[in-house]
Amino acid sequence: MDVALERCFSDRNSFYDTMYYSVDSGKRIRPILAIASYEACGGMDIESIMPVACGLELIHTYSLIHDDLPSMDNDDFRRGKASAHKRFSEAVAILSGDGLFAYAFELISKGKEMRDEKIAVVHAVSEVVGPRGVVYGQVLDISNGQEPNPKTLRSIHLNKTAKFIAVSIKVGAIMARAPKDKAYTLYQAGICLGMLFQYTDDILDVIGEKHKLGKTPGKDQACGKITAPVVYGIDGARFRAMRYAALAKQKFARYGSQFDILAQITDFVLNRTY
Ligand code: GRG
C-alpha cells in the first residue's frame, strides 16, 4: 500500500511532495478494507482496485489535515510528526487538503476500463464524504452546546467516521462486480466496524499513549467533545465497542470464509492501541 501511494506522488511538481508529507505513514485501514473486500468478493486484478484504495487514503488524509487546523481541532501533532499547518503554513495545509481531495477522484476515475464501476465508486464515495457524511459529522463534532446523549453521539460517529469506513468496504465489492445486495450488506457490516473504530478512537483518546497514537491524547476532553466515554463511561464504551465488533463479524460471516480477513481486521480495530 505504501509503495503504491508513494508512486502516486513521485515525479510530479513540488506541491506533490508537500501533500505527500501528510500522506506518509498511517494505519491505512480504509484502503486495506477496500482491497480485502475486493479480494473477498472474488476480485482478481489488484491493479484495478489499487487506484481506488489510494484515493480513499488521500481523502482520509485530507480530512486529517483539515481536522488539525487551528479553526477546527487545532492539533499540532499528527501521524507522529508536526501537522501540516505547523510544518508548512495554514494556507498551504488547506491547499494540501484541497489538492488531495481532487487528486483522489482523478485517481479513482482514471482509465477507460470499468467505467460503470468507477462512476458507482465516485458516487458512493462522494455521497459519504459530503454534507450527508463526513462533512456533516465534522460540523456536529465542532458544534458547541449539544446534549451529550446516545443519539447525538451516534450521529457524530456515524457521519464523521462510520460511513467512510463502510464505503471503503463497499467500493471493494463494487469493483469486484459483486451483486448489489451483497455490497449493501457489506456496507452495513462496515457501519458496525466504523462505529467500533470511532469507539476505540474515543477510548484511546482517554487511555492511549502519545508515542503509540502519533497524535495528542486527551484532546477530546480538553475540547469538551461528545465521546463514547463521556456518554457511557470507559467500561460502557468498551462494552459497546465489543458489541459492534460482534455485529460486524456476524455480518461478514454470512458470506463465508473468504471474509475471515475482514473479521480479523475487526478484531485488530477492537484491540488496537494506536
Ligand atoms: C470531506 C473528507 C472530508 C473532510 C472535511 C475535516 C473534516 C471535514 C472532517 C474530519 C473527519 C475526521 C478527522 C474524523 C475522524 C476519523 C478518525 C477516527 C480518524 C483517525 O483515523 P486513523 O486512526 O488515522 O485511521 P491514521 O493516521 O492511522 O490514518
Residues whose N, C-alpha, C, O or C-beta is under 5 A from the ligand:
A	BS01	GRG	G26 K27 R28 I29 I59 S63 L64 H66 D67 R79 V129 V134 V135 Q138 K160 T161 D201 Y274
